[in-house]
Amino acid sequence: MMKTNLVAIAVLLLQTTAFASKHEHCNFIPKNDLNIPVGMELRAGGITEEQFNTVIDKVISYYEPIIKSKGGTLKMNRLWEDGTVNASAQRQGKTWVVNMYGGLARHSVTTPDGFALVLCHELGHHLGGFPQSGGILGGNAWASNEGQADYFATMKCFRRSYETADNASVISTLSIPQTMKTKCADHFKSTNEINLCLREAMAGQVLANLLWALGNGQKSFTDAKPMPSVDTPNTNVVSKTDNAHPEAQCRLDTYFAGSICPISYTEEFGKKDPITGACAQEKGDKFGYRPLCWYKPQN
């Protein structure tokens, strides 16, 4: 009888793990009940449906063939009509799913570059390498964790997607903090590299502002945390790598670290190690490495 029970438990665990692997999502922000229906972008801001599709077309034109080369098929769900304020990634066998929702696109803080960085974050769950998240019973073992998906978003994906764009024109309309200007100029040589670094960093600032707005929406002015800034990095040091969503300032620190790390987007991150394709404290790098507010360096 005991042997039969053990077999039954083992089968149940295998089934549960398979279900988790197929159905567990990696969300851009924690699940929430926010909903911004079609039409609200006309009053509240955000991006248009045309911009929504233009951004998606541009980014996946680079990443669809990359995913195909790795044996996967990208399923890009353009959910403009859906008011969900989020985005997500999922694996279904060899189908690599990304869900981009209209509700997030219609949020008043969202810009085309911010939206592109969200898409890059979701692709980062599929392509970002080490460290992976694990998830329920290993159901998300395929997925890079939240911090790593953010790191991939600026350092690899946004940089690849907008390398040849007219970045000078884009950043000319932005109010860029002096810290960003100084550090991008310190770590890159050509004018276009510097402009692209600034554009990446400012896209990260947009998302940090969005995360701040979502996190403080129900708080009084006195309870709200200060808005994220590259001049006020998160000083927390984790005792072990945190796979969950970091808070807004920590995520801005990650986006900015990815922006100023000069390693090429063509050098993919390692699947099992923190050094390949990355700036890393493990190899003595002094900047551009994964922030300690979510990442614990390996010995």
VENJO-V464885 format. One record per residue. N is the residue number from 1. NEAR is the number of other C-alpha atoms within 8 Angstrom. Layout:
BEGIN
n->N near->NEAR
n->N near->NEAR
END
This chain:
BEGIN
n->1 near->4
n->2 near->5
n->3 near->6
n->4 near->7
n->5 near->8
n->6 near->8
n->7 near->8
n->8 near->8
n->9 near->8
n->10 near->8
n->11 near->8
n->12 near->8
n->13 near->8
n->14 near->8
n->15 near->8
n->16 near->9
n->17 near->12
n->18 near->9
n->19 near->10
n->20 near->13
n->21 near->13
n->22 near->11
n->23 near->9
n->24 near->10
n->25 near->8
n->26 near->10
n->27 near->11
n->28 near->11
n->29 near->8
n->30 near->6
n->31 near->6
n->32 near->5
n->33 near->5
n->34 near->7
n->35 near->8
n->36 near->13
n->37 near->10
n->38 near->12
n->39 near->6
n->40 near->10
n->41 near->13
n->42 near->6
n->43 near->6
n->44 near->9
n->45 near->12
n->46 near->12
n->47 near->13
n->48 near->9
n->49 near->7
n->50 near->6
n->51 near->9
n->52 near->14
n->53 near->9
n->54 near->8
n->55 near->11
n->56 near->10
n->57 near->8
n->58 near->9
n->59 near->14
n->60 near->8
n->61 near->8
n->62 near->10
n->63 near->8
n->64 near->10
n->65 near->8
n->66 near->8
n->67 near->11
n->68 near->10
n->69 near->7
n->70 near->6
n->71 near->7
n->72 near->10
n->73 near->10
n->74 near->11
n->75 near->8
n->76 near->8
n->77 near->8
n->78 near->8
n->79 near->9
n->80 near->12
n->81 near->9
n->82 near->10
n->83 near->14
n->84 near->12
n->85 near->14
n->86 near->12
n->87 near->15
n->88 near->12
n->89 near->15
n->90 near->12
n->91 near->12
n->92 near->10
n->93 near->6
n->94 near->8
n->95 near->10
n->96 near->14
n->97 near->12
n->98 near->15
n->99 near->11
n->100 near->14
n->101 near->16
n->102 near->17
n->103 near->17
n->104 near->14
n->105 near->14
n->106 near->16
n->107 near->14
n->108 near->8
n->109 near->9
n->110 near->16
n->111 near->10
n->112 near->10
n->113 near->7
n->114 near->12
n->115 near->12
n->116 near->12
n->117 near->14
n->118 near->12
n->119 near->13
n->120 near->15
n->121 near->13
n->122 near->16
n->123 near->13
n->124 near->15
n->125 near->17
n->126 near->12
n->127 near->8
n->128 near->15
n->129 near->14
n->130 near->13
n->131 near->11
n->132 near->12
n->133 near->13
n->134 near->11
n->135 near->8
n->136 near->8
n->137 near->8
n->138 near->10
n->139 near->15
n->140 near->14
n->141 near->11
n->142 near->11
n->143 near->14
n->144 near->17
n->145 near->13
n->146 near->13
n->147 near->14
n->148 near->15
n->149 near->16
n->150 near->13
n->151 near->13
n->152 near->14
n->153 near->17
n->154 near->18
n->155 near->14
n->156 near->13
n->157 near->13
n->158 near->14
n->159 near->13
n->160 near->9
n->161 near->10
n->162 near->9
n->163 near->9
n->164 near->6
n->165 near->5
n->166 near->6
n->167 near->12
n->168 near->8
n->169 near->7
n->170 near->9
n->171 near->11
n->172 near->6
n->173 near->6
n->174 near->6
n->175 near->4
n->176 near->9
n->177 near->7
n->178 near->6
n->179 near->8
n->180 near->11
n->181 near->10
n->182 near->8
n->183 near->9
n->184 near->13
n->185 near->9
n->186 near->7
n->187 near->9
n->188 near->10
n->189 near->8
n->190 near->6
n->191 near->6
n->192 near->9
n->193 near->10
n->194 near->12
n->195 near->11
n->196 near->12
n->197 near->12
n->198 near->14
n->199 near->11
n->200 near->14
n->201 near->13
n->202 near->9
n->203 near->11
n->204 near->14
n->205 near->11
n->206 near->12
n->207 near->13
n->208 near->13
n->209 near->12
n->210 near->10
n->211 near->11
n->212 near->12
n->213 near->8
n->214 near->7
n->215 near->7
n->216 near->10
n->217 near->6
n->218 near->5
n->219 near->8
n->220 near->7
n->221 near->5
n->222 near->5
n->223 near->6
n->224 near->8
n->225 near->6
n->226 near->4
n->227 near->7
n->228 near->12
n->229 near->9
n->230 near->11
n->231 near->5
n->232 near->7
n->233 near->9
n->234 near->8
n->235 near->6
n->236 near->6
n->237 near->8
n->238 near->11
n->239 near->5
n->240 near->7
n->241 near->8
n->242 near->8
n->243 near->10
n->244 near->8
n->245 near->8
n->246 near->11
n->247 near->7
n->248 near->11
n->249 near->13
n->250 near->13
n->251 near->12
n->252 near->15
n->253 near->12
n->254 near->13
n->255 near->16
n->256 near->14
n->257 near->14
n->258 near->16
n->259 near->15
n->260 near->14
n->261 near->13
n->262 near->8
n->263 near->8
n->264 near->7
n->265 near->11
n->266 near->5
n->267 near->8
n->268 near->9
n->269 near->12
n->270 near->11
n->271 near->8
n->272 near->7
n->273 near->8
n->274 near->12
n->275 near->11
n->276 near->9
n->277 near->11
n->278 near->10
n->279 near->12
n->280 near->12
n->281 near->9
n->282 near->10
n->283 near->6
n->284 near->6
n->285 near->10
n->286 near->6
n->287 near->8
n->288 near->14
n->289 near->13
n->290 near->13
n->291 near->10
n->292 near->11
n->293 near->11
n->294 near->15
n->295 near->12
n->296 near->10
n->297 near->7
n->298 near->5
n->299 near->3
END
